[in-house]
Amino acid sequence: MALNANSFTSYELSNYESILGNLIAEVDEEMNKLKGGAAKFRSDLLTSIRSNNFIGAHQVTKPEPGRQMTIGELCQSYKHEVTQQVIDPLAIRKILFGPDGLVRKAGGGRAPYLMEDIEVGFIYDPIAGTSIGPVITSGRNRTIALQIMLRGAGLSPDAINNLKVRVSVIQVSTPEELQRRIISANTGSRDFSRAEIRERMGSAGGIQLVDRSTIEQTIVMARNERNFKAAMGAWLKDAAHSTGLNTFTPAQYSDAGNSLWTSLAKKNRPSGKTFYSWVKSDVRNFIDIARAAESALPSAVELARRNNASGPASSKLTSALLPAVATACRLVY
């Protein structure tokens, strides 16, 4: 299952040891066997790095030289993200131990090459001549898997960060194009939840859905109701994460925030306006609702947990949140 990483965190392996510790230990053990294929692989890997030939030895041959970036540069690409990062421990394991496993293939042997280059995207403005990026559009899991393999071979964190790999580069003209490319490029390698798709597309208008602070700072950029719904879901998800409310998944918290907006929009016409128009006219209304939902979240989670009725957990959480949020914000439900 794909997991939300810590908000606004680089892709350096040290930030993910708490959830990847068993896999890291397994790779370390395999890479440090004294005899057999793993020992030879470790020796060959170190030789290729010393001779500055990691790309030639461990990435599939392509007719064009492509662009090179250090692993450290890829790790720091998080600075250009506008939604919470998502990594998939199962996908990382598959890269290392799956059918094309770099460390050990399922069934024996080892894949000689990283089968797909990491892809990065840049948002280019031809009028201003400016470029924003890089953003990893496909390959977050590969970036982490490579670090695990290299650490198992004995490289220091600095040596890993300085190692150059070949990347595939795309250029887009808008944030929306970039988010669509991320979804498209990853289809097939893992499933995107509705929440992740919603937040990626909701952020295309300029809202940064990294955490509650960035949402509060950029919510004024919301262009449509979809942006506000995505922001409400991301707000609840971050609130749950920061307070250790792990009863439900990040996607379920996000879905509950989205449904909370929908439920309030159906019943309320403040000042004779639609709910969306009322919030859009003064984004402080959004902040008030989001903070009310955040305050009510711990008790709502407990109510939803005890609710034995059939139906999605996110719907139960929305139902538990509605009365508290509506009362606090003088709305109906």
N, C-alpha and C positions, 0 to 999 in steps of 0.2 A: 504494500500500500504506500502511495506517495505521502510524504510527510512535509508539513511546513517547517522550514528551518527557522532559526531565531531571526527576528526581524533585523533587516539591514546588517547582515553578517557576510563576511567574505567567504569564499569557497575553500579557504585553507583547511586542510584536514584536521588540524587541532580543534576547530570549531564543531566537529561532528563526531569526535571520539566517543561521546556518551551514548550515541545511538548506533555506532558502527564498530564498537570495541571488539565484539566477537569475530566479526569479519576481518578486522585488522590483525587480530591475533592468529587467525587461521592462515592468512597470507604470510605473516611473519614466519610461522612454523614451516609452511610449504617452501618458502624461498630460502630457508636456511638449513634444509636437509643437506647432510654432508655428501651424499651420493645420489646418483640418478639424474633424471632430466631436469629437475628443479635446480640442482647445483650447477649444471652446465648453462641453463638459462640465465641464472644470476651472473655467472662469469661473462657470458656473451653480452648481457645487458650493460654491465659495468664497462666492458671493453668498448661498446658502441658509444657510450657517453664520454669516455675519456678521449675517443677519437673524433668527437663532435659529429657522430653519425647516427644519432638516435632516430631521426626522421627516416633515413634510408633503411635502417635495420628494422624498425618497428612500426612504420606506417606504410600503407599500401602505395605502390608506385603510381604516380600520376604524370601525364605528359607535361603539365605546367608546374613550375616550382612552387607556386602558391605563396601565401604570406605566412610569415613565422611570428609567433608570439610566445613569450615565456609563460610558464604555468603561473608564475606570480601575477602577470598581467591579467590572465584569465580569472584568477582568484579575486582580483580587485575590480573586476567588471561589475560586481554587485552595486557599485556606487551609482551606476546608471539605471538600475532597476527601479520600477515604479510600483511593483506589487511584491508581496512576500515571496521569497524564494521557495521552491519546492524541490525536494530531492526524493529519490526512491531507493531505499536500501536493497530491495529485491533486484532492481535494475543494475545497481552497482555490483552485486554479487554475480549476476549473469555475465557482466563484462569480464569479470575475473575468473569465474568458474563455470560459465555456461557453455553452450555449443561452440562458441568461438572464444573461449576463455583465454585471457592473456597469461594467466598463471598456470591454470590446468583446465583442459577441456573436459566437459562431461563425457565420460567414456574413455578418457586417457589421452595423453599427448598434450600439445599446447598450440594455440593459434599463433602464427608467426607475427601477425600484424594487428594493429588497431584497425578494425574494418571500416570505420567511418571517421572522417575528420570532425573535430569540433567546429561548429559553425557559429560565427559571430556576426552581428548586424550593427550597422551605423545608420543613424537618421541624418540625412544630408539635406541642407537647405541651399538650393542653388542660387537663390537671390542674395542671401547674407554670406554665402560661402562658408558656412559653419557646419560642423559635424559633431553629433552626440554619439558617444559609444566608446568602447565596444559594449554590447550586451550579448551574452551567450543566448543564441536563439535555439540551439540544439547541442547538448553536450555537457550539461552541468554534472550529470552522473559520471560521464567519462572523465571529466576533470578531476573528480574526487577519486575515481578508480585508479587513474594513473598515479596519483599521489600515494595511494595505498601500496601499489606495486613497487614504486620507487623507494618508498620507506622500507619495505620488506627487503629490498636489495641492499640496504645500508646507507642510502643517501641522507644527508642532513636536510633539515627544512630549508636552509638557504640554498643548498645545491638543487633541491627540487624546484624551488621558486625560480631559479635562474635557468632551468632547462628549457630550451626552445622546442616547440612542436609546430607542425604545419596546421594551419586552420583554413577553413573555407569562409570567405567573406561575402556578405550580401549588403546591398545599400537600399534603403527605403526612404520615402519622402515624408512620412508622417508616423507619429506614435501608434496610430491605429494599424497601419500596415505592419509595423514591427510586432505588435501583439498577435495579429493574425498569422504572421509567419511563425511565431513561436508555437502556436497551437498546431498549425499545419505540419511543421517540421518534426513535431514529436508524436503525431498521430501514428499509432502502430507500435511505437516503442513503449508507450504506457498510456493508460487511460486518463484523460482530463476529467475531473469532476465538473459538474455544472457550476459549482462555486468558483473553481479556478478560471473557467472560461468566462464567467460573468465578471469576475474581478479584472481579468486581463483586458477585456474589451471595455469595461467601465472606466479603466484608468487611461484609455486612449485620449480622453478629452483634456488631459493635463493634470488630473488628480493623482496624487501619489498615495497609493494604498499600502504603503510599507508598514505603518503602524498608526496609532491614534493621533500622535503628534503631527505626522505628515498629512493625515487626512484633515485635521483641523486647519492646518496652514494652507491647504490647497483646495478645499471643498468649494471655494468661490469659483473655481474653474469648471464646475459641473455644467455640462451643456444640455443635459436631458435627464429624464427620470431614471433611465438605466444607470447613469452615473451615480445618482443618489442611492439607488438600491444597492449597487455594488459597494459603495462606501459604508452603508449601514451594516452590511454583512461583514466587511473587513474590520469594522470597528469592534463588533461583538467578538469576532474571532481573536483579535489581538487582546481584547480585555480578558477573555478566557485564558489565553496563553500566559499573560503576564501575572495572573493571579493563581495559576496552577489548577484551573478548573478543567480537568481532563476527563470528566465523565463522558463527554461526547467528542466526536472528531472535529477537527478544524472546519471541515466542509459542512458538518451539521450546524455548527455555530453560525457559519456564513449563511447557510440556507435559512436559519431562523431569523437573522437580521433582514434578509431580503423579504421574507414573508411578513415580518413585523411592519415593514414599510407598506406592503400591499394591503394588509388588513387596516391600517390606519387610513390609507388613501381612500378606501371604499366607504368609510363611515364619516369622514370629516371634510367639511368645507369652511375652514376658518376665514372669518371676515368676508364670506361670500365667494371665496376663491376656491379653486381646486386645491387639494392638499399639496400637489406638486408646485403650483404657482405660489402658494403661501410660503413654502420653504424656499423656493427660488428667489422670492422677493427679499428675503432676509435669511441668509444662511445660518444666522444664530439660532433659528428655529431647529435646524438640523442638529446643531451641536447640543441644544437642550434635550432633544429626544434621544440622541445617542448616549448622552451622559446619564439620562434617566434609565435607559435600558442597561447600561453598564452597572449602575447602582443596584438594580433589581436582579441582576444576573445570578448571583449566588443562591438566593432563595428560589428563583425560578428554575434553576438547574435541579435543585432538590425536589421541587414539586413535579417536574417533568420526569425525574428518575423514578418517583413513586407512582407515576401514572401507568397503570397496567392495561389501559385500553389499547386496542389495536391502532396502528397508524405510525407514521414516521416519527422518530425522536425529535426532529427539527420542528414538526408541527406542534408537538406537545410543549416544546420549549417556547414557541411563539405564543401559544395559548396562555402559558404561565406568565409571560412577560407583559402581555397586552394590558391587563388591568392596572398594574403598577405604573407603566409608562403613560397610559392615558390619564390617569389621576394626577401624576406629577406634572404633566404638560397641559392639563385642562382640555383634554380631548375626549371624544367618546369612543367606545369600543363595542 
